[in-house]
Amino acid sequence: MRDSRPCSDQSVERGDPMFGTASAGHRWLLLELAGPWGPSVFLNSPSVIDPALGRSIVRRVEATGMRIVAIRRPGRRPPVPRWRWFIAEARPGAERLYAGEVEGPADYLDLDLQGFDGAPTADPLVAICAHGKHDQCCAVRGRRAVAAIADAYPEWTWECSHLGGDRFAATMLLLPHGLCYGRVDTTDDPAGIVAAYTEGRLVDALLRGRTSLPHPVQAAQHFVRQATGDAAIDALAPIDVDKRDHQIHVRLDGPAGPIDVTLAEHMSDPLLSMCTASVPGRVRQFVLVSIEGL
């Protein structure tokens, strides 16, 4: 019999590992769309944006390899909508965030995707998935996390559309570094994750990974952090990734020299990765084989 409980509840009960699961994204475009969202925000939200325009915007942006996400302020919708945007470069060592505003949604189609239509901003952007029409877990868990974080950081905090990993709701993206978190609502202090970010630190227990890094690197960094307690965002930069002998070998830059992490890949038992999924599937998980160089 199919388990009808929310996918995030099932994931917590199974103890699904979150490390090494951050959605891929070197560059991000976030567009303000205030109002009700359909299952696919840019294609199914006619009261907010014309679907034909939304499709054109998505095609243009995705053709460049960028990730596109809709954002809106939590709480009551403003009587007069605004059309703010952000472009983030999340590559390690080159992180930056640009912000701007246009007069209407049609202007999104002509944005300079390097960010030069706006201005650099030193403030971070906190995006928590609250896309209820995509998955009920995002609506319930996401909005709970949004409320807690917006109370502490109202100017930085946004609801956002689907980030991937519904079973890890509430999911959160911190830009410009591209830090992807999960189960944010399960901690007593969700805003503490943002506070740590402003101090250059990670909260590894809830970190899915860094979106600009390959999944094996995300996993390798997690295992080294577990062993050393090093929570610095910019620590453990990848040097090399090599797959051989059915294992993945990741070399990281450690404080005393290279750290070599060997991983094995494991496929999970069949699971439902989102509430609307009807066919169970296996997902890749990483298992630590060895760490050398600590």
C-alpha positions in Angstrom: 0.0 0.0 0.0 1.3 3.5 -0.9 2.4 5.5 2.1 0.3 8.7 2.0 2.2 10.6 4.5 4.1 13.8 3.4 7.3 12.9 1.6 9.4 15.0 4.0 8.0 13.1 7.0 8.9 9.8 5.4 12.4 11.1 4.6 13.0 12.1 8.2 11.8 8.7 9.4 14.1 6.9 7.0 17.0 9.1 7.9 17.7 10.0 4.2 21.2 11.6 4.1 21.1 15.2 2.8 24.8 15.7 2.1 25.8 15.7 -1.6 22.3 16.5 -2.8 22.4 20.3 -3.5 20.8 21.3 -6.8 23.4 22.3 -9.4 23.8 26.0 -10.2 26.8 28.1 -10.9 24.7 31.2 -11.7 21.2 32.1 -10.6 18.5 34.5 -11.7 15.7 35.3 -9.2 12.7 37.2 -10.4 10.0 38.7 -8.2 6.5 37.4 -9.1 4.2 38.5 -6.3 0.9 36.5 -6.2 -0.4 33.0 -6.5 1.9 30.5 -8.2 0.8 27.5 -10.2 2.7 24.2 -10.4 5.2 25.7 -12.8 5.4 29.4 -11.8 6.5 30.8 -15.1 4.1 28.7 -17.1 1.0 28.3 -14.9 0.5 31.6 -13.0 -1.5 33.7 -15.5 -2.6 36.2 -12.8 1.0 37.0 -12.2 2.8 36.6 -15.6 1.6 35.7 -19.1 2.5 32.1 -19.7 3.9 32.9 -23.2 6.2 35.6 -21.7 7.2 33.3 -18.9 8.1 30.6 -21.4 10.3 33.0 -23.4 12.1 34.2 -20.2 12.8 30.6 -19.0 14.0 29.5 -22.5 16.4 32.5 -22.8 17.8 32.1 -19.3 18.2 28.3 -19.3 19.9 28.5 -22.7 22.8 30.2 -20.9 23.0 27.5 -18.3 21.6 29.7 -15.5 19.1 28.6 -12.9 15.9 30.6 -12.8 13.8 30.9 -9.7 10.7 32.9 -8.8 10.6 34.9 -5.6 8.1 36.8 -3.6 8.0 38.5 -0.2 6.3 36.5 2.6 3.0 37.7 4.0 0.3 39.9 2.5 0.7 40.7 -1.1 1.3 44.4 -1.9 -1.5 46.2 -3.7 0.9 47.5 -6.3 3.3 44.8 -7.4 7.1 45.3 -7.7 9.4 43.6 -10.2 12.7 43.2 -8.4 15.4 40.8 -9.6 18.7 39.4 -8.5 21.6 37.7 -10.4 24.1 35.6 -8.4 27.4 34.3 -9.4 28.1 31.3 -7.1 31.4 30.1 -8.2 33.9 29.7 -5.3 36.1 32.7 -5.1 34.0 34.8 -7.5 30.8 35.1 -5.5 28.8 38.2 -6.2 25.2 39.4 -6.2 23.5 42.0 -8.4 20.1 43.6 -7.7 17.8 45.7 -9.7 14.1 46.5 -10.4 12.1 46.9 -13.6 8.8 48.4 -14.4 7.0 45.2 -15.4 7.4 41.5 -16.1 8.0 42.1 -19.8 11.3 43.9 -18.9 12.6 40.6 -17.4 13.0 39.3 -21.0 15.6 41.9 -21.8 17.7 41.8 -18.6 21.4 41.8 -19.0 22.2 38.3 -17.6 25.6 39.5 -16.3 23.8 41.7 -13.9 25.0 45.0 -15.4 21.5 46.4 -15.5 21.6 46.5 -11.7 24.1 47.2 -9.0 26.3 45.0 -6.8 24.9 44.4 -3.3 26.8 43.3 -0.3 23.6 41.9 1.4 22.9 38.2 1.1 19.7 36.8 -0.3 17.8 34.1 1.6 15.4 32.1 -0.5 13.2 29.4 1.1 11.0 27.2 -1.0 7.3 27.8 -0.2 6.0 26.5 -3.5 2.9 24.8 -2.3 1.4 24.0 -5.7 4.6 22.0 -6.4 4.6 20.0 -3.2 2.6 20.3 0.0 5.7 19.9 2.2 7.1 23.1 0.7 3.9 24.9 1.6 3.8 23.7 5.2 7.4 23.4 6.2 8.7 26.1 3.9 6.3 28.8 5.2 7.1 27.8 8.7 10.8 28.4 8.1 10.2 31.6 6.2 8.3 33.1 9.1 11.1 32.3 11.5 13.8 33.6 9.3 12.0 36.7 8.1 11.4 37.7 11.7 15.1 38.1 12.1 16.1 39.1 8.6 13.1 40.7 6.9 15.0 42.5 4.2 17.0 39.5 3.0 14.3 36.8 3.2 12.1 35.6 0.3 9.8 32.8 -0.5 10.9 31.0 -3.7 9.8 28.5 -6.2 11.0 24.9 -6.4 14.7 24.3 -5.5 14.7 20.5 -5.8 14.7 17.9 -3.0 11.1 18.2 -1.8 11.7 15.3 0.6 14.2 17.6 2.4 11.7 20.4 3.0 12.1 23.1 4.2 14.8 23.8 1.6 16.7 27.0 1.6 19.3 28.7 -0.7 21.8 31.2 0.5 23.3 33.5 -2.1 25.7 34.5 -3.5 27.6 31.4 -2.1 25.0 29.0 -3.3 24.6 27.1 0.0 21.7 24.7 -0.2 20.1 23.6 3.1 17.4 21.1 4.0 15.0 20.4 6.9 15.5 24.1 8.0 12.3 24.0 9.9 13.4 21.1 12.1 16.0 23.2 14.0 15.1 25.4 17.0 16.8 28.4 15.4 16.4 28.5 11.6 17.6 32.1 11.6 20.8 30.9 13.2 21.8 29.3 9.9 21.7 32.7 8.3 23.6 34.3 11.2 26.3 31.7 10.8 26.5 32.5 7.0 27.1 36.2 7.8 30.1 35.0 9.9 31.5 32.8 7.1 30.4 29.6 8.7 28.3 26.6 7.7 25.8 24.5 9.7 26.9 21.1 8.3 24.2 19.0 9.9 21.6 20.7 7.7 23.7 21.4 4.6 22.9 19.6 1.4 25.9 21.1 -0.3 27.2 24.0 -2.4 25.4 24.3 -5.7 28.5 25.2 -7.7 30.3 22.0 -6.7 29.8 18.5 -8.0 27.9 16.1 -5.7 30.9 13.9 -4.8 32.8 17.1 -3.7 29.8 18.1 -1.6 29.8 14.7 0.0 33.6 14.6 0.5 33.5 18.0 2.2 30.8 16.8 4.5 32.8 13.8 5.7 35.9 15.9 6.3 33.8 18.5 8.3 32.4 15.6 10.4 36.0 14.5 11.1 37.5 17.9 11.8 34.7 20.2 12.8 35.9 22.8 10.2 32.8 24.9 9.5 34.4 27.7 7.4 32.5 28.3 4.1 35.7 28.6 2.0 37.6 25.7 3.5 38.2 22.4 1.7 38.3 23.7 -1.8 38.3 20.8 -4.4 41.6 20.1 -6.2 40.7 17.0 -8.2 37.9 14.5 -8.7 38.6 11.1 -10.2 36.4 8.0 -10.7 38.2 4.7 -10.9 37.8 1.1 -9.6 34.1 1.8 -9.0 35.0 4.4 -6.4 35.2 8.2 -6.5 38.4 9.9 -5.3 38.1 13.5 -4.2 41.2 15.6 -3.3 40.5 18.6 -1.1 42.7 21.5 -0.1 43.2 21.1 3.7 44.9 23.5 6.1 48.0 21.2 6.3 48.0 19.9 2.8 45.8 17.8 0.4 43.1 15.6 2.0 42.1 12.6 -0.1 38.6 11.3 0.3 37.4 8.0 -1.2 33.7 7.5 -1.7 31.5 4.6 -2.8 28.1 5.1 -4.5 25.1 3.4 -3.1 21.5 3.3 -4.5 18.8 3.6 -1.9 15.8 1.4 -1.5 12.9 2.6 -3.7 11.3 5.8 -2.3 8.9 8.5 -3.3 11.0 11.7 -3.7 8.0 14.1 -3.7 4.5 14.0 -2.4 3.0 13.8 -5.9 5.3 11.0 -7.1 3.4 7.7 -7.9 6.4 5.4 -8.8 9.1 4.8 -6.2 12.6 5.3 -7.5 16.1 4.7 -6.2 18.4 7.7 -5.5 22.2 7.9 -5.3 23.8 8.2 -1.9 27.5 8.5 -1.0 29.3 6.3 1.5 32.7 7.1 3.0 35.4 4.6 2.3 38.4 6.4 3.6 40.0 9.8 4.4 43.7 10.4 4.2 45.7 13.5 5.0 44.1 14.7 8.2 
